[in-house]
Amino acid sequence: MSIIRQKPRSETQAHGAEFEAMPGSIADYLGDMVSAHAPDATYRYVSAASKELLGYEPDELIGTSAYDHFHPDDAAKVGVAHRSTLEGAPYTVAYRLRRKDNEYVWVETTTRIITDPGTNAVTEILCSTRALVDRRSVEALSSQEYQQAVNRIQGILDGELIEPVYQPIYDLQTGQVVSCEALARFPGEPERGPDRWFAEAWDVGLGVPLELLAVRTAATALDRLPHDINLCINASPPTIFAGGFLECLGDGAERVTVELTEHLHVDDYEGFTARLTPLRDAGGKVAIDDFGAGYASLRHILKVRPEWIKLDISLTERIDENLVAHALATSLISFADEVGVRVVAEGIETEEELETLLDIGFRYGQGFYFGVPAPLDEVVERIS
């Protein structure tokens, strides 16, 4: 039975049915339960698919809170997803919903929001929910290891436990600091590095909230760094495109450069660059990080047109001895000068590497040669 033919019972439900009929909307997931919620998660509209998925008629859910139907062990995780959605980050989260017979079913919900054109406030949350039927996926989601991972990430989010450190980027010709790159540090065992924390967050569906927290804590440095020193932050496209991303930067977006790894996969460059427009309209800049670590670098540069390129540490390392790296870096400087892009050499560790990079024509660099990443107080004192 087509869910878009159901007769709406109220003005709000009519809006939900109208939304379902829109091409390219969440309703394109045929057979999914489509629902519309108030910002507090109260059901305003539910499609007929609720009967098959949960055993409820739509009228039985309307007016109730979605939180009343979550498994107690999943409520915190879905709460994080809810808050992220309200911040403008489209979300997909896997969790358990209680059926009318009091049994629980694993589901996956994708969200998007509708905002008021005048105030930009969220007026409605639109969801598409489907049953998770793949046995291996359900077993993985039900595992003790998965729940432990969720709890670890939720603990970081709830306690806002990320402690940023900062690594200055220098003008190699003048010795002046021009920017600082923010790097996230987490509590606990040293062997659980930032890469592992972020990878785990993406595995359990909490990647965007964790990155937004990292951006928000890093951006607090803008008030204390001298105004002529900018800030570089690392973020993935889903995080940059989240509605709450610019809010994390406060009033300092014009001093921020967002670093995109060259490993990112882009199918639609036109759409990708269009979604960078709000950041650039606010004065923010884009860097392609890890240049030379893979095959996609030049294409990203040509299509995204970044303001900065960061030479990967694998090319900087022993560049005074590596003729291939020397040739590639020389070509990059020539290319960058032609197109008006600034280049930073990452991972400088020796006097010989620095001298070679200066001879090639590099203007900017960072690395342990100048000092290890440090808390903001130490960096500000070092700059002063």
C-alpha positions as CSV (number, residue, x, y, z in Angstrom):
1,M,0.0,0.0,0.0
2,S,1.4,3.4,-0.9
3,I,2.1,5.5,2.2
4,I,1.6,8.7,0.3
5,R,-2.1,8.0,-0.4
6,Q,-3.1,8.0,3.2
7,K,-5.6,10.7,3.9
8,P,-4.0,13.3,6.4
9,R,-6.0,13.9,9.6
10,S,-4.7,17.3,10.5
11,E,-2.8,20.3,9.0
12,T,0.5,18.9,10.4
13,Q,-0.2,15.5,9.1
14,A,-1.1,17.0,5.7
15,H,2.4,18.6,5.8
16,G,3.9,15.2,6.5
17,A,2.0,13.6,3.6
18,E,3.0,16.4,1.3
19,F,6.6,15.9,2.4
20,E,6.4,12.2,1.6
21,A,5.3,13.0,-1.9
22,M,8.2,15.2,-2.6
23,P,10.8,13.7,-5.0
24,G,14.2,13.2,-3.5
25,S,12.9,13.2,0.0
26,I,13.3,10.7,2.8
27,A,10.0,9.1,1.6
28,D,12.0,7.7,-1.4
29,Y,13.0,4.9,1.0
30,L,10.0,2.8,0.0
31,G,8.5,0.8,2.8
32,D,10.2,2.9,5.6
33,M,8.2,4.4,8.4
34,V,8.2,8.1,7.7
35,S,7.5,10.4,10.6
36,A,7.5,14.1,11.5
37,H,8.4,15.3,15.0
38,A,8.3,18.5,17.0
39,P,11.8,19.7,18.0
40,D,11.3,17.9,21.3
41,A,10.8,14.6,19.5
42,T,7.0,14.4,19.8
43,Y,5.4,12.5,17.0
44,R,3.3,14.9,14.8
45,Y,2.9,12.6,11.8
46,V,3.5,8.9,11.2
47,S,3.0,6.9,8.0
48,A,1.0,3.7,7.7
49,A,4.3,1.7,7.7
50,S,4.3,2.0,11.5
51,K,1.8,-0.8,11.7
52,E,4.2,-3.3,10.1
53,L,7.3,-2.0,11.8
54,L,6.1,-1.4,15.3
55,G,2.5,-2.8,15.5
56,Y,1.1,0.7,16.1
57,E,-1.5,2.5,14.1
58,P,-0.2,6.0,13.2
59,D,-2.8,7.6,15.5
60,E,-1.5,5.6,18.5
61,L,2.0,7.2,18.1
62,I,1.0,10.8,17.3
63,G,1.4,13.0,20.4
64,T,3.7,10.6,22.2
65,S,7.5,11.2,22.6
66,A,9.9,9.1,20.6
67,Y,11.9,8.8,23.8
68,D,9.1,6.7,25.2
69,H,9.8,4.0,22.7
70,F,13.6,3.8,22.8
71,H,15.4,0.9,24.5
72,P,16.8,2.2,27.8
73,D,20.4,1.3,26.8
74,D,20.1,3.3,23.5
75,A,18.3,6.4,24.8
76,A,21.6,8.3,25.4
77,K,23.0,7.5,22.0
78,V,19.8,8.5,20.3
79,G,19.8,11.7,22.4
80,V,23.1,12.6,21.0
81,A,21.8,12.1,17.5
82,H,18.7,14.2,18.4
83,R,20.9,17.1,19.6
84,S,23.1,16.8,16.5
85,T,20.0,16.9,14.2
86,L,18.8,20.1,16.0
87,E,22.3,21.6,15.3
88,G,21.7,21.0,11.6
89,A,23.6,17.7,11.0
90,P,21.6,15.2,9.0
91,Y,21.9,11.9,10.9
92,T,21.7,8.2,10.6
93,V,21.6,6.2,13.8
94,A,21.0,2.5,14.7
95,Y,19.1,1.6,17.9
96,R,16.2,-0.4,19.3
97,L,12.5,0.6,19.3
98,R,9.8,-0.9,21.4
99,R,7.0,-2.5,19.5
100,K,3.4,-2.5,20.7
101,D,3.9,-6.1,22.0
102,N,6.8,-4.8,24.2
103,E,9.4,-6.6,22.1
104,Y,12.3,-4.5,20.7
105,V,13.3,-4.3,17.1
106,W,16.6,-3.0,15.8
107,V,16.0,-0.1,13.4
108,E,18.0,2.6,11.5
109,T,16.7,6.1,11.3
110,T,17.8,8.9,8.9
111,T,16.9,12.4,9.8
112,R,16.7,15.8,8.3
113,I,15.2,19.1,9.5
114,I,12.8,21.8,8.4
115,T,13.6,25.3,9.5
116,D,11.8,28.6,9.7
117,P,13.0,30.8,6.8
118,G,12.9,33.9,8.9
119,T,14.5,32.8,12.1
120,N,16.4,29.6,10.9
121,A,15.0,27.8,14.0
122,V,14.1,24.1,13.6
123,T,10.4,23.7,13.3
124,E,10.2,20.0,12.5
125,I,12.4,16.9,12.4
126,L,11.7,14.5,9.5
127,C,12.7,10.8,9.9
128,S,12.7,7.7,7.8
129,T,13.0,4.5,9.9
130,R,13.5,0.9,8.6
131,A,14.1,-2.4,10.3
132,L,17.7,-3.7,10.4
133,V,17.3,-7.3,9.1
134,D,21.0,-8.2,8.4
135,R,21.8,-10.7,11.1
136,R,25.5,-9.8,11.2
137,S,24.8,-6.1,11.6
138,V,22.4,-6.8,14.4
139,E,24.8,-9.1,16.2
140,A,27.5,-6.4,15.9
141,L,25.2,-3.7,17.3
142,S,24.2,-6.0,20.1
143,S,27.7,-6.9,21.1
144,Q,29.3,-6.0,24.3
145,E,32.2,-4.4,22.4
146,Y,29.8,-2.1,20.5
147,Q,28.1,-0.9,23.6
148,Q,31.5,-0.3,25.3
149,A,32.5,1.8,22.3
150,V,29.3,3.8,22.5
151,N,29.8,4.4,26.2
152,R,33.3,5.5,25.6
153,I,32.3,8.1,23.0
154,Q,29.2,9.2,25.0
155,G,31.5,9.8,28.0
156,I,33.7,12.1,26.0
157,L,30.7,14.0,24.6
158,D,28.9,14.3,27.9
159,G,32.0,15.4,29.8
160,E,33.4,17.5,26.9
161,L,36.7,15.8,27.6
162,I,38.6,16.7,24.5
163,E,41.7,18.8,25.4
164,P,43.1,20.5,22.3
165,V,46.8,21.1,21.7
166,Y,48.2,23.5,19.1
167,Q,51.2,23.4,16.7
168,P,52.3,26.7,15.2
169,I,52.8,27.1,11.5
170,Y,55.7,29.4,10.7
171,D,56.7,31.8,8.0
172,L,60.0,30.1,7.2
173,Q,61.6,33.3,5.9
174,T,60.7,35.6,8.8
175,G,60.3,33.1,11.6
176,Q,56.9,34.5,12.6
177,V,53.9,32.3,13.5
178,V,51.1,32.8,11.0
179,S,48.7,30.1,12.2
180,C,48.2,27.3,14.7
181,E,46.9,23.8,13.9
182,A,44.5,22.4,16.6
183,L,44.9,18.8,17.4
184,A,42.6,16.8,19.6
185,R,43.8,14.9,22.7
186,F,41.7,12.4,24.7
187,P,42.0,11.1,28.2
188,G,43.1,7.6,29.0
189,E,45.8,5.3,27.7
190,P,48.3,7.0,25.4
191,E,48.1,4.2,22.9
192,R,44.5,5.2,22.1
193,G,45.4,8.0,19.8
194,P,43.0,10.6,18.3
195,D,42.7,8.6,15.0
196,R,41.4,5.6,17.0
197,W,38.9,7.7,18.9
198,F,37.5,9.3,15.8
199,A,37.4,6.1,13.9
200,E,35.5,4.4,16.7
201,A,33.1,7.3,16.9
202,W,32.3,7.0,13.2
203,D,31.8,3.2,13.6
204,V,29.1,3.7,16.2
205,G,27.4,6.6,14.5
206,L,28.8,9.4,16.7
207,G,31.4,10.8,14.3
208,V,29.8,14.2,13.6
209,P,29.1,15.0,17.3
210,L,32.6,14.1,18.3
211,E,34.1,16.2,15.5
212,L,31.8,19.2,16.4
213,L,33.0,19.0,20.0
214,A,36.7,18.9,18.8
215,V,36.0,22.0,16.6
216,R,34.2,23.8,19.3
217,T,36.9,23.3,21.9
218,A,39.7,24.1,19.5
219,A,38.0,27.4,18.4
220,T,38.1,28.7,22.0
221,A,41.7,29.6,21.2
222,L,40.7,32.4,18.8
223,D,40.0,34.7,21.7
224,R,43.5,34.2,23.1
225,L,45.7,34.0,20.0
226,P,46.9,37.3,18.6
227,H,44.4,38.6,15.9
228,D,47.0,38.2,13.1
229,I,47.4,34.5,13.8
230,N,44.8,32.1,12.3
231,L,43.6,28.7,13.3
232,C,43.7,25.4,11.3
233,I,41.2,22.7,12.3
234,N,40.6,19.2,10.9
235,A,37.0,18.2,10.0
236,S,35.3,15.8,7.6
237,P,32.8,17.0,5.0
238,P,29.7,15.7,7.0
239,T,30.8,17.8,10.0
240,I,31.6,20.9,7.9
241,F,28.2,20.6,6.2
242,A,26.4,20.3,9.5
243,G,24.2,23.3,10.3
244,G,26.0,23.8,13.7
245,F,29.5,23.9,12.3
246,L,29.8,27.6,11.8
247,E,28.3,28.2,15.2
248,C,31.2,26.3,16.7
249,L,33.5,28.9,15.3
250,G,31.7,31.8,16.9
251,D,32.6,35.1,15.4
252,G,36.0,33.9,14.2
253,A,35.3,32.1,11.0
254,E,37.4,34.5,9.0
255,R,40.4,33.4,10.9
256,V,39.8,29.6,10.4
257,T,41.2,27.3,7.8
258,V,39.5,23.9,7.5
259,E,41.8,21.0,6.6
260,L,40.4,18.3,4.3
261,T,42.4,15.2,3.9
262,E,43.3,14.3,0.4
263,H,41.9,10.8,1.1
264,L,38.3,12.1,1.1
265,H,36.2,10.6,-1.7
266,V,34.2,13.0,-3.8
267,D,31.8,11.9,-6.5
268,D,30.1,15.3,-7.2
269,Y,32.7,18.1,-7.0
270,E,30.1,20.8,-8.0
271,G,27.8,19.8,-5.2
272,F,30.7,19.5,-2.8
273,T,32.2,22.9,-3.5
274,A,28.7,24.4,-3.3
275,R,28.3,23.1,0.2
276,L,31.5,24.8,1.2
277,T,30.0,28.2,0.3
278,P,28.6,29.1,3.8
279,L,32.1,28.5,5.2
280,R,33.8,30.7,2.6
281,D,31.0,33.3,2.7
282,A,31.8,33.6,6.4
283,G,35.5,34.2,5.5
284,G,36.8,30.7,6.2
285,K,39.4,29.1,4.1
286,V,40.0,25.5,2.9
287,A,43.2,23.5,2.9
288,I,43.9,20.1,1.2
289,D,45.9,18.2,3.8
290,D,48.3,15.3,3.3
291,F,49.2,16.3,-0.2
292,G,51.2,13.5,-1.9
293,A,50.0,10.7,0.2
294,G,47.6,9.4,-2.5
295,Y,46.5,9.8,-6.0
296,A,43.6,12.2,-5.6
297,S,45.6,15.3,-4.6
298,L,45.7,17.2,-7.9
299,R,42.1,16.6,-8.7
300,H,41.0,17.9,-5.3
301,I,43.1,21.0,-5.8
302,L,41.8,21.6,-9.3
303,K,38.1,21.1,-8.3
304,V,37.9,22.4,-4.8
305,R,40.3,25.3,-5.3
306,P,41.7,25.5,-1.8
307,E,43.5,28.5,-0.4
308,W,46.2,26.2,1.2
309,I,47.9,22.9,0.4
310,K,49.8,21.0,3.1
311,L,52.6,18.7,1.9
312,D,52.4,15.3,3.6
313,I,55.0,14.4,6.1
314,S,56.0,11.3,4.0
315,L,57.4,13.8,1.4
316,T,59.0,16.2,3.9
317,E,60.8,13.4,5.7
318,R,64.5,13.3,4.5
319,I,63.6,15.5,1.5
320,D,67.3,16.6,1.6
321,E,68.1,13.0,0.5
322,N,65.1,11.8,-1.4
323,L,65.4,13.0,-5.0
324,V,61.8,11.9,-5.9
325,A,60.3,13.9,-3.0
326,H,62.5,16.8,-3.9
327,A,61.3,16.8,-7.5
328,L,57.6,16.5,-6.5
329,A,57.9,19.3,-3.9
330,T,59.6,21.6,-6.5
331,S,56.9,21.0,-9.0
332,L,54.2,21.7,-6.3
333,I,55.8,25.0,-5.5
334,S,55.8,26.0,-9.2
335,F,52.2,24.9,-9.6
336,A,51.0,26.7,-6.5
337,D,52.7,29.9,-7.5
338,E,50.9,29.7,-10.9
339,V,47.4,29.2,-9.3
340,G,47.9,31.4,-6.3
341,V,47.7,28.7,-3.6
342,R,49.9,28.8,-0.4
343,V,51.8,25.7,0.6
344,V,52.8,24.4,4.0
345,A,55.4,21.7,4.6
346,E,54.3,19.4,7.4
347,G,56.6,17.3,9.6
348,I,59.8,19.3,9.5
349,E,62.2,17.7,12.0
350,T,65.8,18.5,11.0
351,E,67.9,21.5,10.0
352,E,68.7,19.8,6.7
353,E,65.0,19.3,5.8
354,L,64.3,23.0,6.7
355,E,67.2,24.3,4.6
356,T,66.2,22.1,1.6
357,L,62.6,23.3,1.8
358,L,63.8,26.9,1.9
359,D,66.0,26.3,-1.2
360,I,63.0,24.8,-3.0
361,G,60.9,27.8,-2.3
362,F,58.6,26.8,0.6
363,R,57.4,29.8,2.6
364,Y,55.5,28.1,5.4
365,G,56.2,25.0,7.5
366,Q,55.5,23.2,10.8
367,G,56.9,20.3,12.7
368,F,58.8,19.0,15.7
369,Y,61.8,21.0,14.6
370,F,60.0,24.1,16.0
371,G,58.5,22.3,19.0
372,V,55.9,19.6,19.8
373,P,52.2,20.4,19.9
374,A,51.4,22.0,23.2
375,P,48.5,23.3,25.3
376,L,47.3,26.8,24.4
377,D,49.0,28.5,27.4
378,E,52.4,27.3,26.3
379,V,51.8,28.2,22.7
380,V,50.7,31.7,23.5
381,E,53.7,32.2,25.8
382,R,56.0,30.8,23.0
383,I,54.5,33.2,20.5
384,S,54.8,36.2,22.8
